[in-house]
Amino acid sequence: MNSEQFSNLIQKAKSSPNGSWWRGLCPAHNDKNPSLYWFNSNVSGRVVVKCRSGCTTESILSALNLKGEDLSDHIRVQRPSRKDSRYKDKKRYRNRQRDLLEKAIKKGSSL
């Protein structure tokens, strides 16, 4: 589901002038002024939902009979974890540089 599809479920849904976010009436409480905002996250590929009155995402989704997975438009791109080999290589490099610097200081030699 993307922001436009989500907007079909929300009363008085309206897009921002540049189309990057939406707003509408929150279904989780008796809303008279639009307090619900949502947008597509470029990082996770999900619709991010925020109620300015403090409703939780779970309560908003429950009022719409949706689950958290329903907000996902596509498979999420996973960020590299700290266990990723590139992270380990950078850590090894930093540790090696630190060790070389400490040895140089102990010997009193100049770099």
Backbone as CSV, one residue per row, in Angstrom:
resi,resn,N_x,N_y,N_z,CA_x,CA_y,CA_z,C_x,C_y,C_z
1,MET,0.851,-1.178,0.000,0.000,0.000,0.000,0.896,1.240,0.000
2,ASN,0.526,2.230,-0.789,1.261,3.491,-0.776,0.361,4.586,-0.187
3,SER,0.875,5.790,-0.116,0.131,6.894,0.511,-1.188,7.187,-0.190
4,GLU,-1.188,7.099,-1.497,-2.412,7.387,-2.246,-3.487,6.334,-1.964
5,GLN,-3.096,5.080,-1.911,-4.041,4.009,-1.578,-4.543,4.151,-0.142
6,PHE,-3.645,4.528,0.776,-4.028,4.732,2.169,-5.029,5.881,2.282
7,SER,-4.870,6.899,1.451,-5.758,8.067,1.502,-7.200,7.707,1.160
8,ASN,-7.400,6.633,0.390,-8.755,6.199,0.055,-9.502,5.663,1.270
9,LEU,-8.775,5.320,2.331,-9.378,4.789,3.555,-9.676,5.876,4.587
10,ILE,-9.175,7.086,4.374,-9.246,8.169,5.360,-10.228,9.243,4.899
11,GLN,-11.072,9.688,5.844,-12.014,10.769,5.530,-11.267,12.095,5.422
12,LYS,-11.734,12.927,4.505,-11.172,14.260,4.244,-9.673,14.210,3.971
13,ALA,-9.245,13.172,3.273,-7.825,13.044,2.928,-7.460,14.080,1.878
14,LYS,-6.318,14.719,2.106,-5.870,15.765,1.197,-4.349,15.713,1.107
15,SER,-3.852,15.832,-0.099,-2.412,15.809,-0.332,-1.816,17.196,-0.109
16,SER,-0.552,17.232,0.285,0.144,18.513,0.421,0.355,19.106,-0.968
17,PRO,0.644,20.400,-1.065,0.833,21.028,-2.375,1.902,20.346,-3.242
18,ASN,2.973,19.878,-2.623,4.023,19.216,-3.412,3.819,17.705,-3.491
19,GLY,2.809,17.175,-2.810,2.481,15.760,-2.899,3.348,14.833,-2.074
20,SER,4.189,15.383,-1.202,5.101,14.528,-0.441,4.449,13.929,0.808
21,TRP,3.378,14.526,1.319,2.678,13.991,2.487,1.186,14.252,2.349
22,TRP,0.416,13.585,3.206,-1.045,13.678,3.191,-1.535,13.983,4.586
23,ARG,-2.794,14.426,4.691,-3.422,14.606,5.994,-4.906,14.291,5.877
24,GLY,-5.503,13.952,7.013,-6.923,13.629,7.026,-7.400,13.407,8.451
25,LEU,-8.667,13.002,8.584,-9.245,12.758,9.910,-8.760,11.411,10.448
26,CYS,-8.342,11.402,11.687,-7.848,10.177,12.311,-9.030,9.260,12.637
27,PRO,-8.991,8.012,12.196,-10.090,7.091,12.476,-10.068,6.526,13.886
28,ALA,-8.983,6.743,14.628,-8.843,6.158,15.967,-9.508,7.005,17.058
29,HIS,-9.854,8.238,16.756,-10.556,9.071,17.738,-11.551,9.980,17.004
30,ASN,-12.400,10.639,17.761,-13.410,11.521,17.182,-12.730,12.813,16.722
31,ASP,-12.285,12.809,15.498,-11.485,13.912,14.962,-12.367,14.878,14.177
32,LYS,-12.262,16.160,14.496,-13.018,17.181,13.767,-12.104,17.946,12.805
33,ASN,-10.856,18.139,13.217,-9.857,18.783,12.360,-8.814,17.732,11.982
34,PRO,-8.342,17.728,10.746,-7.372,16.713,10.344,-6.124,16.715,11.234
35,SER,-5.920,15.604,11.921,-4.739,15.484,12.774,-3.864,14.309,12.363
36,LEU,-4.298,13.553,11.358,-3.540,12.400,10.902,-2.709,12.782,9.684
37,TYR,-1.422,12.474,9.746,-0.497,12.746,8.647,0.162,11.445,8.234
38,TRP,0.458,11.297,6.942,1.161,10.104,6.478,1.943,10.422,5.218
39,PHE,2.961,9.603,4.980,3.816,9.765,3.808,4.497,8.442,3.506
40,ASN,5.057,8.320,2.317,5.836,7.142,1.938,7.263,7.330,2.413
41,SER,7.796,6.327,3.104,9.183,6.365,3.535,10.061,5.812,2.426
42,ASN,11.048,6.587,2.005,11.967,6.119,0.972,12.913,5.055,1.501
43,VAL,13.149,5.078,2.801,14.080,4.121,3.405,13.462,2.740,3.521
44,SER,12.272,2.660,4.102,11.673,1.354,4.371,10.642,0.930,3.328
45,GLY,10.194,1.846,2.486,9.178,1.509,1.508,7.805,1.331,2.126
46,ARG,7.585,1.890,3.290,6.314,1.759,4.006,5.627,3.110,4.095
47,VAL,4.340,3.059,4.384,3.602,4.285,4.683,3.820,4.573,6.165
48,VAL,4.298,5.761,6.474,4.520,6.179,7.856,3.323,7.015,8.285
49,VAL,2.704,6.630,9.412,1.467,7.253,9.884,1.735,7.934,11.215
50,LYS,1.241,9.181,11.380,1.435,9.924,12.625,0.182,10.728,12.943
51,CYS,-0.363,10.524,14.135,-1.510,11.309,14.583,-0.997,12.391,15.527
52,ARG,-1.306,13.621,15.238,-0.860,14.749,16.070,-1.591,14.806,17.404
53,SER,-2.680,14.040,17.546,-3.406,14.001,18.823,-2.876,12.920,19.739
54,GLY,-1.927,12.127,19.273,-1.283,11.146,20.128,-1.728,9.708,19.953
55,CYS,-2.584,9.415,18.990,-3.007,8.034,18.762,-1.810,7.211,18.276
56,THR,-1.736,5.975,18.716,-0.655,5.108,18.277,-0.949,4.574,16.881
57,THR,0.098,4.147,16.210,-0.077,3.556,14.884,-0.965,2.324,14.970
58,GLU,-0.791,1.534,16.037,-1.592,0.322,16.211,-3.079,0.650,16.310
59,SER,-3.432,1.702,17.063,-4.842,2.051,17.215,-5.424,2.579,15.898
60,ILE,-4.633,3.285,15.128,-5.082,3.789,13.826,-5.332,2.623,12.878
61,LEU,-4.384,1.693,12.828,-4.534,0.535,11.951,-5.693,-0.344,12.386
62,SER,-5.875,-0.485,13.695,-6.983,-1.290,14.216,-8.327,-0.692,13.799
63,ALA,-8.442,0.625,13.855,-9.690,1.290,13.453,-9.985,1.094,11.962
64,LEU,-8.937,0.852,11.179,-9.096,0.642,9.737,-9.089,-0.844,9.372
65,ASN,-9.021,-1.715,10.383,-8.920,-3.165,10.173,-7.707,-3.527,9.314
66,LEU,-6.584,-2.902,9.607,-5.338,-3.172,8.894,-4.305,-3.730,9.856
67,LYS,-3.248,-4.321,9.299,-2.095,-4.781,10.067,-0.892,-3.960,9.640
68,GLY,0.164,-4.036,10.419,1.381,-3.300,10.083,1.938,-3.673,8.728
69,GLU,1.814,-4.967,8.368,2.329,-5.419,7.074,1.586,-4.777,5.912
70,ASP,0.351,-4.357,6.147,-0.450,-3.759,5.071,0.100,-2.409,4.612
71,LEU,0.913,-1.769,5.442,1.465,-0.467,5.082,2.670,-0.577,4.164
72,SER,3.143,-1.785,3.950,4.325,-1.994,3.122,3.933,-2.075,1.657
73,ASP,4.618,-1.315,0.816,4.335,-1.295,-0.617,5.129,-2.371,-1.346
74,HIS,6.300,-2.663,-0.856,7.162,-3.660,-1.486,8.095,-4.238,-0.429
75,ILE,8.926,-5.151,-0.832,9.870,-5.754,0.109,10.860,-4.694,0.563
76,ARG,11.077,-4.643,1.847,11.954,-3.646,2.419,13.407,-3.909,2.052
77,VAL,14.125,-2.854,1.730,15.550,-2.980,1.482,16.237,-2.951,2.838
78,GLN,16.957,-4.021,3.134,17.578,-4.114,4.452,18.898,-3.375,4.465
79,ARG,19.097,-2.586,5.482,20.356,-1.874,5.656,21.421,-2.849,6.133
80,PRO,22.679,-2.594,5.801,23.729,-3.486,6.297,23.820,-3.401,7.812
81,SER,23.976,-4.535,8.429,24.061,-4.561,9.885,25.505,-4.395,10.321
82,ARG,25.692,-4.289,11.622,27.045,-4.168,12.156,27.829,-5.465,11.951
83,LYS,27.130,-6.532,11.683,27.801,-7.801,11.424,28.261,-7.893,9.977
84,ASP,27.900,-6.912,9.170,28.285,-6.893,7.767,29.812,-6.832,7.658
85,SER,30.366,-7.511,6.677,31.822,-7.586,6.531,32.448,-6.212,6.292
86,ARG,31.718,-5.317,5.603,32.275,-3.975,5.376,32.483,-3.245,6.689
87,TYR,31.568,-3.439,7.637,31.711,-2.806,8.942,32.920,-3.384,9.664
88,LYS,33.075,-4.703,9.600,34.209,-5.344,10.268,35.528,-4.881,9.665
89,ASP,35.576,-4.740,8.335,36.797,-4.278,7.680,37.161,-2.872,8.133
90,LYS,36.177,-1.988,8.238,36.439,-0.623,8.703,36.931,-0.628,10.138
91,LYS,36.332,-1.490,10.964,36.730,-1.565,12.368,38.165,-2.074,12.480
92,ARG,38.490,-3.108,11.695,39.864,-3.631,11.700,40.851,-2.556,11.269
93,TYR,40.498,-1.790,10.252,41.372,-0.733,9.755,41.611,0.316,10.838
94,ARG,40.539,0.736,11.510,40.694,1.737,12.574,41.549,1.199,13.708
95,ASN,41.322,-0.055,14.086,42.120,-0.654,15.163,43.586,-0.756,14.755
96,ARG,43.860,-1.120,13.521,45.234,-1.230,13.027,45.907,0.127,13.044
97,GLN,45.204,1.168,12.610,45.774,2.517,12.616,46.067,2.974,14.038
98,ARG,45.146,2.675,14.968,45.354,3.042,16.369,46.567,2.317,16.945
99,ASP,46.696,1.024,16.643,47.834,0.248,17.145,49.148,0.793,16.615
100,LEU,49.188,1.137,15.328,50.413,1.704,14.744,50.766,3.039,15.386
101,LEU,49.754,3.850,15.650,49.982,5.149,16.282,50.507,4.974,17.704
102,GLU,49.937,4.039,18.460,50.390,3.790,19.831,51.838,3.296,19.849
103,LYS,52.190,2.432,18.914,53.581,1.930,18.844,54.536,3.065,18.532
104,ALA,54.161,3.942,17.623,55.005,5.053,17.255,55.216,6.003,18.424
105,ILE,54.177,6.224,19.221,54.279,7.111,20.370,55.179,6.491,21.430
106,LYS,55.057,5.178,21.664,55.890,4.497,22.666,57.360,4.537,22.279
107,LYS,57.674,4.389,21.008,59.054,4.407,20.532,59.619,5.821,20.480
108,GLY,58.699,6.802,20.494,59.144,8.192,20.444,59.512,8.637,19.050
109,SER,59.131,7.866,18.070,59.448,8.267,16.701,58.391,9.229,16.189
110,SER,58.779,10.006,15.216,57.834,10.941,14.630,57.137,10.277,13.455
111,LEU,55.964,10.737,13.194,55.197,10.191,12.077,55.527,10.973,10.890
